[in-house]
Amino acid sequence: MSANAYDINHNENCNSIEYDPSCINIKCMKNQELLKFLLSCDANPSDLQKLEKSFGTFRELFFTDVDRVEIIEGVESKTAVFLQCMREVIERAMREKLKSKPILKSLRCVLEYCKMTMSAISREQLRVMFLNNNGMLLLDSVESYGTVNEVTIYHRHIIKKALVLEATAIILMHNHPSTLIKPSCKDISSTKKLAYIAEKLDIQLLDHIIIGGDNHFSMKKHKLIN
């Protein structure tokens, strides 16, 4: 099952909504559609106690992998959908703040956003922020998922998307579920390769930030990239 994909089957006779896996992605919903769907989820209150035992914080609950929620015995699928909707609402609200001014003037907000959305995930995830010539956020995109200790940077795909968006700068971010923020040799070499390719096309790689729990590592700050 896709982490974010749920079917919205409207029954015209009873105005009910069924929650079944499908190709419809919550992230593709417009704000009004998302809020309407969220209000219709009607999560089961009896699931709350089970979730409370499994997750220690709201961040873990809302931003963990969906399959970690779905494997909890007795938790209904509509509760998992409700949590996914809440996660998307929170992410969109935080992105609105990021889009209000140039990213380089709101690095603290970027770090808060990364830690909130990535630190509770049980496998590595690579996100890319694409910026325009004024440093404004064009797109925040999850580019790939990996394992518990590795994620692949797909250079060609990232560069192609940057060109389509007419982005002039990018920021990479990925998480370390172990909470150890030291980059691996592969992290460093793959990042340097992307920076080299991007530079040839007048696209600047501003940083690659690694998130581990509440800590972070900046390759730019540690002079691993120019």
C-alpha positions in Angstrom: 0.0 0.0 0.0 1.2 3.5 -0.8 2.0 5.5 2.3 -0.3 8.3 1.3 -2.8 6.7 -1.1 -6.3 6.1 -0.1 -9.5 5.9 -2.2 -12.3 8.2 -1.5 -15.4 6.3 -2.6 -18.5 8.5 -2.2 -21.7 6.7 -1.9 -24.3 8.9 -3.4 -27.2 7.2 -1.7 -26.0 7.5 1.9 -23.3 10.2 1.5 -20.8 8.0 3.2 -17.1 7.7 2.5 -15.3 4.4 2.3 -11.6 4.2 3.1 -9.9 1.8 0.8 -6.4 1.7 -0.7 -6.2 3.2 -4.1 -4.2 5.4 -6.4 -5.8 8.7 -5.1 -3.1 10.5 -3.1 -3.9 12.8 -0.2 -1.0 15.0 -1.2 -2.7 15.7 -4.5 -5.9 17.0 -2.9 -6.6 20.7 -2.9 -6.8 22.4 0.5 -10.6 22.4 0.5 -10.8 18.8 -0.5 -8.3 17.8 2.2 -10.2 19.6 5.0 -13.5 18.1 3.8 -12.0 14.6 3.8 -10.4 15.2 7.2 -13.7 16.2 8.8 -15.3 13.1 7.3 -12.8 10.6 8.6 -14.4 10.2 12.0 -11.5 8.4 13.7 -12.5 5.8 16.2 -12.0 7.1 19.8 -11.2 3.6 21.0 -8.1 3.6 18.9 -6.6 6.5 20.9 -5.5 4.3 23.9 -3.8 1.8 21.5 -2.0 4.7 19.7 -1.0 6.3 23.0 0.8 3.1 24.1 2.6 2.8 20.8 3.8 6.4 20.3 5.4 8.7 22.9 4.8 12.1 21.2 2.5 13.8 18.8 5.4 14.0 16.4 5.9 10.3 16.4 2.2 9.7 16.0 1.5 12.1 13.1 4.8 11.7 11.3 5.7 8.1 11.6 5.4 5.6 8.7 1.8 4.7 8.0 2.5 1.0 8.1 3.6 1.3 11.8 0.0 2.5 12.5 -1.7 -0.1 10.4 0.1 -3.0 12.1 -1.2 -2.1 15.5 -3.9 -4.7 16.3 -7.4 -3.3 16.4 -6.7 0.1 14.9 -9.1 0.8 12.1 -8.0 1.9 8.6 -10.0 5.2 8.9 -7.8 6.1 11.9 -4.7 5.7 9.9 -6.3 7.8 7.1 -7.2 10.5 9.7 -3.5 10.6 10.9 -2.3 10.9 7.3 -4.7 13.8 6.7 -3.5 15.6 9.9 0.1 15.1 8.9 -0.6 16.7 5.5 -2.4 19.6 7.1 0.5 20.3 9.4 3.0 20.0 6.6 1.1 22.4 4.4 0.8 24.9 7.2 4.6 24.8 7.8 5.4 25.1 4.1 3.2 28.2 3.9 5.6 29.8 6.4 8.6 28.6 4.4 7.2 30.2 1.3 6.6 33.6 2.9 10.3 34.7 2.6 13.6 33.6 1.0 14.7 30.3 2.4 18.2 31.6 3.3 16.5 34.1 5.6 14.5 31.4 7.3 16.9 28.5 7.9 15.7 28.0 11.4 12.2 27.4 10.0 13.7 24.9 7.5 15.4 23.0 10.2 12.2 22.9 12.3 10.2 21.7 9.3 12.8 19.0 8.5 12.9 17.7 12.1 9.2 17.7 12.4 8.5 15.8 9.2 11.5 13.5 9.0 12.8 12.6 12.4 10.2 10.0 13.3 10.4 8.0 10.1 11.8 4.5 10.5 13.7 4.5 7.2 15.7 7.0 5.4 13.9 9.6 3.2 15.4 12.1 0.8 13.7 15.5 0.3 14.7 18.2 -2.0 13.8 21.9 -1.8 13.8 23.6 -5.2 14.4 27.4 -5.1 14.0 30.2 -7.6 16.4 33.0 -8.4 15.2 35.0 -5.4 15.6 32.1 -3.0 11.9 31.5 -2.7 10.6 27.9 -2.3 9.2 26.5 -5.5 8.7 23.0 -4.4 9.4 20.7 -1.5 9.5 17.2 -2.8 10.2 13.7 -1.4 12.5 12.2 -4.0 13.2 8.8 -2.7 12.8 6.4 0.2 15.6 4.0 1.3 16.3 1.5 4.0 17.0 2.0 7.7 20.6 3.1 6.9 20.8 4.2 3.3 19.0 6.3 0.7 19.9 6.8 -2.9 20.3 10.2 -4.5 19.0 10.0 -8.1 21.0 12.7 -9.7 19.4 12.7 -13.1 15.8 12.9 -11.7 16.7 15.8 -9.4 18.4 17.8 -12.1 15.6 17.1 -14.6 13.0 18.4 -12.0 15.1 21.5 -11.2 15.3 22.3 -15.0 11.5 21.9 -15.4 10.8 24.1 -12.4 13.5 26.6 -13.6 15.1 26.3 -10.2 18.4 28.0 -9.7 19.2 26.4 -6.3 18.4 23.2 -4.4 18.7 22.0 -0.8 18.9 18.3 0.0 17.7 16.8 3.3 17.6 13.3 4.5 17.1 11.6 7.9 19.1 9.0 9.8 16.7 6.9 11.9 19.6 5.8 14.1 19.8 9.6 15.2 23.5 9.5 14.4 24.0 12.5 12.2 27.5 11.8 10.8 27.2 11.4 6.9 28.4 8.2 5.4 31.0 8.1 2.7 28.3 7.4 0.2 26.3 10.4 1.4 29.3 12.7 0.8 30.4 11.3 -2.5 26.9 11.2 -4.0 26.3 14.8 -2.8 29.5 16.1 -4.3 28.6 14.4 -7.6 25.2 16.1 -7.6 26.9 19.5 -6.8 29.3 19.0 -9.7 26.5 18.2 -12.2 24.3 21.0 -11.0 27.0 23.6 -11.2 27.5 22.8 -14.9 23.9 23.8 -15.4 24.0 26.9 -13.3 22.1 25.3 -10.4 23.6 25.7 -7.0 23.5 23.0 -4.3 23.2 25.2 -1.2 23.4 22.4 1.4 22.7 18.8 2.3 21.2 18.6 5.8 21.1 15.3 7.7 18.4 15.0 10.4 18.9 12.7 13.4 16.3 13.1 16.1 16.5 16.8 17.2 20.0 17.2 15.9 21.3 18.0 12.4 24.4 18.0 10.3 25.1 20.6 7.6 27.5 19.5 4.8 27.9 23.2 3.9 28.8 24.2 7.4 31.4 21.4 7.6 32.8 22.4 4.2 32.0 19.1 2.6 30.5 21.0 -0.3 31.4 24.4 -1.7 
